[in-house]
């Protein structure tokens, strides 16, 4: 729904400088835009200086050098966020009863590792960047550029080293290993079938009901699941909420996972890793999204809980190092590598899309 509203600004800006003119804004307009097509129209009408584009518009403009907007198309800087698939380890059915099938499956390490090693997200990335889709690739829970060692090395490269992961090459996802993914799939199906889990495991993914863009992206993700895992292993169910994902879905534990981004409040890995620790009521993701602290310890969940406890111990050990930042970062990298290797979370997107702009975004100030 499009909605215009106005607010009158009554405060006057004062200055002691005699040559400054004192100005007052009597009114400004904020326009709520329902979808990208309206944003593009506003840009074309010169009402906006910059507008993000979806896959079809990017492709249309980029492929035609004579298009009037071709020279205004610009690849954006990466967002100062790390987007990840955050699992729900305590999923409920709509009647409030536990979703035992999903909960047992996601507690299994081999099942989770299929996401990490087998999910080919190129088509999903192309929704944002059809020209260079793998520039959207994100392999870390912590954002790139958060902090650096004394010799100028990005902290996330310490995580890469600790994981023994190759560098991104723009051709294939760095963490992808189809042979291992097939091994993990076979292992997961054997172990989980013995626990009474039925296949394909149903994964519920919620989107805003009124958003065609969200539906289009979810359909691409559904195809990614099918192509990556096979329809005999995991099936993605696209479900909808009306207004609030948090209130309608997440608080009721209905989601199998969410796609969420975290931006740093301060320049230290603790700001990221602390959100996933076990038994900590201030850990945002643990308390409000993956609900690991509410998981009852059973034969099926014991290994998961033990893994979370070990990860938390590694984070606590890094927290205690305050007199040597290089040592601190190395310790955090060990904890993060452990978390990703055990697929407690699946990093996936760092936000390199395309925009139409009348302003060079690379000439603007940028604080990281």
C-alpha positions in Angstrom: 0.0 0.0 0.0 1.3 3.4 -0.9 0.9 6.0 1.8 2.0 9.6 1.9 2.2 11.5 5.2 3.5 14.8 6.4 5.2 16.1 9.5 5.7 19.7 10.4 9.1 20.5 11.8 8.8 23.2 14.4 12.4 23.3 15.8 14.6 26.1 14.4 18.3 25.4 13.8 20.3 28.0 15.6 23.9 29.0 14.9 26.2 31.6 16.4 28.0 32.3 13.1 26.8 35.7 11.7 27.2 34.7 8.1 25.0 31.6 8.2 21.4 31.9 7.2 19.0 30.3 9.6 16.6 28.1 7.7 13.5 26.2 8.8 11.8 23.3 7.1 8.1 23.8 7.4 7.2 20.4 5.8 8.7 17.3 4.4 7.1 14.3 2.7 8.0 10.7 3.2 6.5 8.3 0.6 6.0 4.7 1.5 6.6 2.7 -1.7 4.9 -0.7 -2.2 7.3 -2.2 -4.8 10.2 -1.6 -7.0 8.3 -0.7 -10.1 7.0 2.4 -8.4 10.5 3.3 -7.3 11.7 3.1 -10.9 8.8 5.3 -12.0 9.8 7.9 -9.4 13.4 7.8 -10.7 12.3 8.2 -14.3 10.2 11.2 -13.2 13.3 12.7 -11.6 11.8 12.4 -8.1 14.6 10.1 -6.9 18.4 10.3 -7.4 19.0 6.6 -6.9 16.9 3.5 -7.0 17.7 -0.2 -6.5 16.8 -2.5 -9.3 15.6 -6.1 -9.5 16.8 -8.8 -11.8 14.7 -8.2 -14.8 15.3 -4.4 -14.9 19.0 -4.8 -14.5 19.2 -7.3 -17.3 17.1 -5.2 -19.6 19.1 -2.0 -19.1 22.6 -3.6 -19.0 22.0 -5.6 -22.2 21.1 -2.6 -24.3 23.9 0.0 -24.7 21.4 2.4 -26.2 19.1 2.3 -23.3 18.8 5.8 -21.9 19.7 4.6 -18.4 22.6 2.3 -19.4 25.2 4.8 -18.3 23.5 5.4 -15.0 23.7 1.7 -14.0 26.2 1.1 -11.2 27.2 -1.9 -9.1 26.7 -1.1 -5.5 29.2 -1.3 -2.7 28.7 -4.3 -0.5 26.3 -3.7 2.4 27.8 -3.4 5.8 26.0 -6.6 6.9 26.4 -10.3 6.8 23.3 -12.2 5.8 22.8 -15.8 6.9 20.3 -18.5 7.1 19.5 -18.7 10.8 18.0 -22.2 11.7 15.2 -22.7 14.2 16.2 -25.6 16.5 12.9 -25.5 18.4 10.3 -25.4 15.6 6.6 -25.6 16.4 3.6 -26.6 14.3 0.7 -24.1 14.0 -1.1 -25.8 16.9 1.9 -25.2 19.2 3.1 -28.8 19.3 6.8 -29.5 18.5 7.7 -30.2 14.8 9.6 -33.3 15.7 10.6 -34.2 12.2 12.3 -30.8 11.5 13.8 -30.6 15.0 15.4 -34.0 14.8 16.7 -33.3 11.3 18.2 -29.9 12.0 19.9 -31.2 15.2 21.8 -33.6 13.0 25.2 -32.3 11.9 25.3 -34.1 8.6 21.9 -32.7 7.7 23.1 -29.2 8.4 26.4 -29.7 6.5 24.4 -30.4 3.4 23.3 -26.8 3.4 26.9 -25.6 3.8 28.5 -27.9 1.2 25.7 -28.5 -1.2 23.6 -25.4 -1.6 24.3 -23.6 -4.9 22.9 -20.1 -4.5 24.0 -18.6 -7.8 20.4 -18.3 -9.1 19.3 -16.7 -5.8 22.2 -14.2 -5.9 21.2 -13.4 -9.5 18.0 -11.9 -8.1 20.2 -9.1 -6.8 23.1 -9.2 -9.1 22.4 -11.0 -12.4 25.6 -9.6 -13.9 28.1 -10.8 -11.3 26.0 -13.1 -9.0 28.9 -14.5 -7.0 29.9 -11.0 -5.9 27.1 -11.5 -3.4 28.7 -14.6 -2.0 29.3 -14.5 1.8 31.3 -17.2 3.5 31.4 -15.8 7.0 29.2 -15.0 9.9 31.1 -11.8 10.5 31.0 -9.1 7.9 34.0 -8.3 5.8 35.9 -5.1 6.8 34.8 -5.2 10.4 38.4 -5.2 11.8 42.0 -5.9 10.8 45.1 -7.4 12.4 48.1 -5.3 13.0 49.6 -6.2 9.6 46.4 -5.1 7.8 44.7 -8.5 7.3 40.9 -8.6 7.3 39.6 -10.7 10.3 37.5 -12.8 8.0 40.6 -14.0 6.3 41.7 -15.5 9.6 38.4 -17.4 9.6 39.1 -18.6 6.1 42.5 -19.8 7.1 41.1 -21.6 10.1 38.6 -23.4 7.9 41.1 -24.2 5.2 38.7 -22.7 2.7 39.7 -21.5 -0.8 39.3 -17.9 -1.8 36.3 -16.8 -3.9 37.0 -17.0 -7.6 33.7 -15.6 -9.0 32.9 -18.9 -10.7 32.0 -21.4 -8.0 31.1 -20.8 -4.4 34.2 -21.2 -2.2 32.5 -23.5 0.3 30.9 -25.7 -2.3 31.9 -29.4 -2.2 29.3 -31.5 -4.1 31.1 -34.8 -3.3 31.0 -34.1 0.5 27.4 -32.9 0.2 26.4 -36.2 -1.3 28.2 -38.1 1.5 26.5 -35.9 4.2 23.1 -36.5 2.5 23.6 -40.3 2.6 24.8 -40.1 6.2 22.0 -37.9 7.3 19.3 -40.0 5.7 20.6 -43.1 7.4 21.1 -41.6 10.8 17.7 -39.7 10.8 15.7 -42.6 9.4 16.9 -44.6 12.4 15.4 -41.9 14.6 12.0 -42.1 12.8 12.5 -39.0 10.7 10.5 -39.1 7.4 11.8 -37.7 4.1 11.6 -35.3 2.4 12.0 -33.1 5.5 9.6 -30.1 5.3 11.3 -26.7 5.6 8.9 -23.8 6.2 10.0 -20.4 4.8 7.9 -17.3 5.4 7.6 -14.3 3.2 5.4 -11.1 3.2 2.1 -12.0 1.6 1.7 -8.8 -0.3 5.2 -8.7 -1.9 5.5 -10.1 -5.4 9.3 -9.5 -5.2 9.5 -11.7 -2.0 7.4 -14.4 -3.8 9.6 -14.3 -6.9 12.8 -14.7 -4.7 11.2 -17.5 -2.6 10.3 -19.4 -5.8 13.9 -19.1 -6.9 15.1 -20.4 -3.5 12.7 -23.3 -3.7 14.2 -24.3 -7.0 17.7 -23.9 -5.5 16.7 -26.4 -2.8 15.4 -28.8 -5.4 18.5 -28.5 -7.6 20.9 -28.7 -4.7 19.5 -31.4 -2.5 17.0 -33.4 -4.6 13.3 -33.6 -3.9 13.8 -36.7 -1.8 15.7 -35.0 0.9 14.4 -31.5 1.7 11.3 -29.7 0.5 10.9 -25.9 0.9 7.4 -24.8 1.7 6.7 -21.1 1.0 4.4 -19.7 3.6 3.2 -16.1 4.2 2.6 -13.6 7.0 0.5 -10.5 6.8 2.4 -7.7 8.6 5.1 -8.8 11.0 7.5 -11.8 10.6 8.6 -11.4 14.2 5.1 -11.3 15.7 3.3 -13.7 13.5 5.9 -16.3 12.8 9.2 -16.1 14.8 7.7 -15.6 18.2 5.5 -18.6 17.6 8.6 -20.7 16.4 6.9 -21.5 13.1 9.9 -20.9 10.8 12.4 -23.5 9.8 14.9 -20.8 9.1 15.0 -17.1 8.3 17.3 -15.1 6.0 18.6 -12.3 8.3 21.4 -9.8 8.2 23.5 -8.5 11.1 25.4 -5.2 11.1 28.1 -4.4 13.6 27.4 -2.1 16.6 31.1 -1.9 17.2 34.3 -3.1 15.5 35.0 -6.4 17.2 34.0 -10.0 16.3 32.4 -10.4 19.7 29.5 -8.2 18.5 28.8 -11.0 16.0 29.7 -14.2 17.7 28.1 -13.2 21.0 24.7 -13.3 19.3 25.0 -17.1 18.8 26.3 -18.2 22.2 24.5 -20.8 24.4 22.9 -20.1 27.7 23.3 -16.3 27.3 20.1 -14.3 27.5 21.7 -11.3 25.8 22.6 -13.5 22.7 20.2 -12.1 20.2 20.0 -14.9 17.7 20.0 -17.6 20.4 17.3 -16.0 22.3 15.1 -14.7 19.5 15.6 -16.8 16.4 17.3 -20.2 16.7 15.9 -20.8 20.2 18.8 -23.2 21.1 18.4 -22.3 24.8 14.9 -23.8 24.7 15.9 -27.1 23.2 15.4 -30.0 25.6 18.4 -32.3 25.8 17.6 -35.7 24.3 19.5 -38.4 22.5 18.7 -36.6 19.2 19.8 -33.1 20.4 22.7 -33.9 22.8 25.4 -33.5 20.1 23.9 -30.2 18.9 23.8 -28.8 22.4 27.4 -30.0 23.1 28.5 -28.3 19.9 26.9 -25.1 21.0 28.6 -25.3 24.4 32.0 -25.9 22.8 31.5 -22.9 20.5 30.4 -20.8 23.4 33.6 -21.8 25.4 35.7 -20.8 22.4 34.0 -17.4 22.3 34.4 -16.9 26.0 38.1 -17.7 25.7 38.5 -15.1 23.0 36.5 -12.6 25.1 39.1 -12.9 27.8 42.0 -11.8 25.6 42.2 -8.0 26.0 45.9 -7.2 25.9 46.7 -8.6 22.4 44.3 -7.8 19.6 46.0 -10.1 17.1 45.7 -13.0 19.5 42.1 -12.0 20.3 41.1 -12.0 16.6 42.8 -15.3 16.0 40.9 -16.8 18.9 37.6 -15.5 17.6 38.4 -16.8 14.1 38.9 -20.3 15.7 35.4 -20.0 17.3 33.8 -18.8 14.1 35.4 -21.5 12.0 34.1 -24.1 14.4 30.6 -22.6 14.2 30.6 -22.6 10.4 32.3 -26.0 10.1 29.5 -27.5 12.2 26.9 -25.5 10.2 25.3 -24.0 13.2 24.5 -21.1 10.8 24.8 -20.8 7.0 26.4 -17.5 5.8 25.1 -16.7 2.3 24.8 -13.1 1.1 26.8 -9.9 1.5 24.7 -7.6 -0.7 26.3 -6.6 -4.0 23.4 -5.4 -6.1 23.0 -2.8 -8.9 21.4 0.6 -8.8 20.4 3.4 -11.1 22.0 6.5 -9.8 22.8 10.1 -10.7 25.4 10.1 -7.9 28.7 8.2 -7.9 28.4 6.0 -4.8 32.1 5.4 -4.7 32.7 9.1 -4.2 30.6 9.3 -1.1 31.9 9.0 2.5 31.6 5.6 3.9 32.2 4.5 7.5 32.7 0.8 8.2 
